[in-house]
């Protein structure tokens, strides 16, 4: 896939307040979301999107009208699946399409720079479904999406990476250390969220549940991170670990309090201990 710059997006303009429920999405906004011209502001808006319509619009925008019709029909045939399963299936269709193109760069760039966060999320998942990639290449390509301005895309990025990290956890943890010092908070947070022992709506990492110590190479650099978004992820990682290795988490938190007496670390360890209390 095409190499793309990281962190080059402009912040999303705060021109409207997102809808709090699917029924509350204004018709004009819903049309723009389905046409790939607008970015969601809330989970409710994300769930309100008609995925076949958006996929068709994105492929037409990428100048692939014939494929747009074919993949729309395929997406419509998945109406009975859960929302996330439909999302990932469309991403896998996109992966197959891109791999079959003689010159895929323009298509990848069209999706990667789309105004639609769901379209960008599809591409993040497509990278996950590409089994031809090495772990190094996969991380390089995913970095852009870990730094996306949309939280939804950032969630797609770590979820797509996680199964590949588990396959070779020692190598993955070693490679992800560079991400813990990345200039973008989203990339730092992705390194943590993708390796949480229990995680959210994903398969547990049994190796880290039994022995969370290898994860310290990622956690230590971020124990006093300037970003609450990152610190919350570190705290959640430790809270996950506390459900299987309470003794280990107590020792880490006690040591961090001694070694790093900052307000940031104090908040983090208190949040990490919440299940222990």
Protein Blocks (a to p, Z undefined) as FASTA:
>chain_A
ZZddehiaccdddfbccdfbfklpcfklmmmmmnopaccfbfklmmmpcfklmmmmmmmm
nopaklmmmmmmmmmmmmmpcfklmmmmmmmmmmmmmmmpmblmlmmmmmmmgfblklmm
mmmmmmmmmmkbcfklmmmmmmmmmmpmblklmmmmmmmmmmmmmmmmmlmmmmmmmmmm
cfblklmmmmmmmmgfnlgoiacdfklmmmmmlmmmmmmmmmmcfblklmmmmmmmmmmm
mmmmmmlmmmmmmmmmmmmccfklmmmmmmmmmmmZZ
